[in-house]
Amino acid sequence: MIVAEEHVEGQEDAEEFLSYILNKLNDEMLEMICNNRNKGSVTRQTDFGCTPLSDIFRGELRSRLQREGEHSTDVIQPFFTLQLNIEKAASVKEALEILVGRDQLEGVTGSKSKQEVVAWQQMNLEKLPPVLILHLKWFDYRSDGCTKL
């Protein structure tokens, strides 16, 4: 297995290392599955591929951008670890509510009018995995920078 031999560029904490390992193992499984079907090597696809690892740990988030008077734009993002900012939350439930809350955006222009419009973004939990890994993030903001706690 290549995972243990490679230098992990930019890896700083346990969650980043876990994400790296899960993604690398999943990519290797996808390659093995596709090579067994006499297909070429697989890179990330829109359908995200399916492996035993992804069946257990992968979920999906839907990120929706809504501009007033226009159709929404949705992007599905896969995840192995669900990152929750717990700085302003008293519980995991509250952190999840913050994650899926609606955020007002500034400086967004309409796709046709090219003028600033009212817009917001909202995340939704599209698909939860059987085993959900939560990454609880907390940052300390000071005048000299930001630190992960």
C-alpha positions as CSV (number, residue, x, y, z in Angstrom):
1,M,0.0,0.0,0.0
2,I,1.3,3.5,-1.0
3,V,-0.3,5.4,1.9
4,A,2.3,4.8,4.5
5,E,5.2,5.5,2.2
6,E,4.2,8.9,0.8
7,H,5.0,12.2,2.4
8,V,1.7,13.9,3.2
9,E,2.1,17.5,2.0
10,G,0.3,20.0,4.2
11,Q,-1.0,17.4,6.7
12,E,-1.1,19.0,10.1
13,D,-3.5,17.2,12.4
14,A,-5.2,13.8,13.0
15,E,-8.4,14.7,10.9
16,E,-6.3,15.8,7.9
17,F,-4.3,12.5,8.2
18,L,-7.5,10.5,8.5
19,S,-9.1,12.2,5.5
20,Y,-5.9,11.7,3.5
21,I,-5.9,7.9,4.3
22,L,-9.6,7.5,3.6
23,N,-9.3,9.3,0.2
24,K,-6.2,7.4,-0.8
25,L,-7.6,4.0,0.1
26,N,-10.9,4.8,-1.7
27,D,-8.9,5.9,-4.8
28,E,-6.9,2.7,-4.7
29,M,-10.1,0.6,-4.3
30,L,-11.7,2.4,-7.3
31,E,-8.6,1.7,-9.4
32,M,-8.6,-2.0,-8.4
33,I,-12.3,-2.3,-9.2
34,C,-12.0,-0.5,-12.5
35,N,-8.9,-2.4,-13.6
36,N,-10.7,-5.7,-12.8
37,R,-13.3,-4.6,-15.4
38,N,-10.6,-3.9,-18.0
39,K,-11.1,-0.2,-17.7
40,G,-8.5,2.5,-17.4
41,S,-7.4,4.1,-14.2
42,V,-10.1,6.2,-12.5
43,T,-9.8,9.8,-11.3
44,R,-12.5,11.5,-9.4
45,Q,-15.9,11.3,-11.1
46,T,-19.2,13.1,-10.8
47,D,-20.8,9.8,-9.6
48,F,-17.9,9.6,-7.1
49,G,-17.5,5.8,-7.7
50,C,-18.5,3.2,-5.2
51,T,-16.2,1.1,-3.0
52,P,-16.7,-0.9,0.3
53,L,-15.0,2.1,2.1
54,S,-17.3,4.7,0.6
55,D,-20.3,2.5,1.3
56,I,-19.5,2.7,5.0
57,F,-18.0,6.2,5.5
58,R,-18.9,8.5,2.6
59,G,-21.8,11.0,2.9
60,E,-22.8,13.9,0.6
61,L,-23.5,17.5,1.2
62,R,-25.6,19.7,-1.1
63,S,-24.4,23.3,-1.3
64,R,-27.1,25.5,-2.7
65,L,-26.5,29.1,-4.0
66,Q,-29.7,31.0,-4.4
67,R,-29.9,34.4,-6.1
68,E,-33.1,36.3,-5.8
69,G,-35.3,35.8,-8.9
70,E,-33.1,33.0,-10.4
71,H,-33.0,29.3,-10.2
72,S,-30.7,27.9,-7.5
73,T,-27.3,26.4,-8.3
74,D,-26.6,23.1,-6.4
75,V,-23.3,21.3,-6.0
76,I,-23.1,17.8,-4.4
77,Q,-19.9,17.4,-2.4
78,P,-18.8,14.0,-1.0
79,F,-17.2,13.8,2.4
80,F,-15.6,11.2,4.7
81,T,-15.4,13.5,7.7
82,L,-18.1,16.0,8.4
83,Q,-16.5,19.2,9.6
84,L,-18.4,21.1,12.3
85,N,-17.4,24.5,13.7
86,I,-18.2,24.2,17.5
87,E,-16.9,27.6,18.5
88,K,-20.4,29.1,18.6
89,A,-22.3,25.9,19.4
90,A,-23.3,24.4,22.8
91,S,-23.8,20.9,21.4
92,V,-23.2,18.8,18.3
93,K,-26.9,19.2,17.4
94,E,-26.5,23.0,17.4
95,A,-23.3,22.7,15.4
96,L,-25.3,20.7,12.8
97,E,-28.0,23.3,12.8
98,I,-25.4,26.0,12.2
99,L,-23.9,24.0,9.3
100,V,-27.3,23.7,7.5
101,G,-28.3,27.3,8.3
102,R,-28.9,29.9,5.6
103,D,-26.0,32.4,5.1
104,Q,-26.7,35.7,3.5
105,L,-24.0,36.6,0.9
106,E,-22.8,40.0,-0.1
107,G,-21.3,41.2,-3.4
108,V,-23.1,38.5,-5.6
109,T,-24.2,39.6,-9.0
110,G,-27.1,38.3,-11.0
111,S,-26.1,36.0,-13.9
112,K,-28.2,38.0,-16.4
113,S,-28.4,41.5,-14.9
114,K,-24.7,41.6,-13.8
115,Q,-25.9,43.8,-11.0
116,E,-25.7,43.0,-7.3
117,V,-28.6,40.9,-6.1
118,V,-29.8,39.4,-2.8
119,A,-28.2,36.0,-2.4
120,W,-27.7,33.3,0.1
121,Q,-26.0,29.9,0.5
122,Q,-27.3,26.9,2.4
123,M,-25.8,23.4,3.0
124,N,-27.9,20.4,3.3
125,L,-27.0,16.8,4.4
126,E,-27.9,15.1,1.2
127,K,-26.8,11.6,2.2
128,L,-25.5,10.3,5.6
129,P,-23.2,7.4,5.7
130,P,-23.8,4.4,8.0
131,V,-20.7,5.5,10.0
132,L,-20.6,9.2,10.5
133,I,-17.2,10.7,11.4
134,L,-17.6,14.2,12.9
135,H,-14.6,16.6,13.0
136,L,-15.2,19.2,15.7
137,K,-13.3,22.3,14.8
138,W,-12.6,25.2,17.1
139,F,-10.4,28.1,16.4
140,D,-8.8,30.8,18.6
141,Y,-8.8,34.2,16.9
142,R,-6.2,36.6,18.2
143,S,-4.5,39.7,16.8
144,D,-1.4,37.6,15.8
145,G,-3.5,35.1,13.8
146,C,-5.8,32.1,14.0
147,T,-5.0,28.8,15.8
148,K,-6.8,25.5,15.7
149,L,-7.7,24.2,19.2
